[in-house]
Amino acid sequence: MSAESPYLVHLTRRLADSLQRFPEEFRARHASYLKSLQLPEGGFPDRAGQPDLYYTAFGLRGLACLGALHEATARRAAAYLRDCTRGSTSIIDFLSLLMSRALLHEAGGGDVFEGSPEAWPDRVALTLESYRKPDGGYAKSTEAASGSTYHSFLVALAYELIGREIPRPMEMADFIRSRRREDGGFVEVGPARRGGTNPTAAAVTLLRLLGGLGHEILHPAAAFLSAMQGPDGGLRANARTPMADLLSSFTGLLVLMEIGEARRLNLPALENFACSVEIKSGGFRGGPWDDATDAEYTFYGLGLTALLPA
């Protein structure tokens, strides 16, 4: 797996460049909303109002995309993240911490791992490997019996952020390919029979990073993802889900753009969907079914908006 910069860092810069074409008023109100979420201790809250590493990463990514991750915000967030380094154990926490570290370093917040032993990447890698399963994938927990499509993708991104190669990458690619189903999509867990938008997006992106995405996978996956676009213009999580959501809409469009297949979607309808879940005072809801905003869905809303053609 090779790239000039880690995938998530490159994506953030790409979205930031695209959002520059939007009016200052649009960027300012969403930046103001995200800044208003930051808690006194420096983190960003989950929907229960508690500081959370996962939501903090999305808050910082959203601000970075808007060009609004300034030094004062970064330093406050860095103080929170330094406290988190002493208790973070899940893969999602590791990735959230590593991504936040990269953003804060660029924004003048310092290095949240400053003072840590130089071998800290080795310790992170050892911890990540404790989640690897005999099937070649990585699981959500060390107790799980089999790998997870999504968590394997997260581990790959985490390895990029610490500057390390994934051990035995072809085993991981074989594991991901084993999660492909007849409908052209990929599943999160082995017993599932129908593909899902987000596992498919994760699988296609990971196989691209690993150099294992062939046409026999690419075209059926593109057809599957485009079929997830619903009557409201957004993409659904799977064929049985009646309503679209921002996460699926963002990941689906992103992957289709990256493999040159975005033309399969009705992009004006997708733009209407994005507008329908935008809160004019700032922030995005997760979908028409949602009655609240948060840092995660606001990032997805900004990302979807940035990817849509001008």
Sequence and secondary structure as in RCSB ss.txt:
>XXXX:A:sequence
MSAESPYLVHLTRRLADSLQRFPEEFRARHASYLKSLQLPEGGFPDRAGQPDLYYTAFGLRGLACLGALHEATAR
RAAAYLRDCTRGSTSIIDFLSLLMSRALLHEAGGGDVFEGSPEAWPDRVALTLESYRKPDGGYAKSTEAASGSTY
HSFLVALAYELIGREIPRPMEMADFIRSRRREDGGFVEVGPARRGGTNPTAAAVTLLRLLGGLGHEILHPAAAFL
SAMQGPDGGLRANARTPMADLLSSFTGLLVLMEIGEARRLNLPALENFACSVEIKSGGFRGGPWDDATDAEYTFY
GLGLTALLPA
>XXXX:A:secstr
   SS HHHHHHHHHHHHHTTS HHHHHHHHHHHHHH  TTS EE TTS EEHHHHHHHHHHHHHTT   HHHHH
HHHHHHHHHTTT  SHHHHHHHHHHHHHHHHHT   TTTTS TTHHHHHHHHHHTTB TTS B SSTT SS BHH
HHHHHHHHHHHTT   SSHHHHHHHHHHTB TTS B SSTT  S BHHHHHHHHHHHHHHT   HHHHHHHHHHH
HHTB TTSSB SSTT  S  HHHHHHHHHHHHHTT GGGS HHHHHHHHHHTB TTS BBSSTT   B HHHHHH
HHHHHHHS  
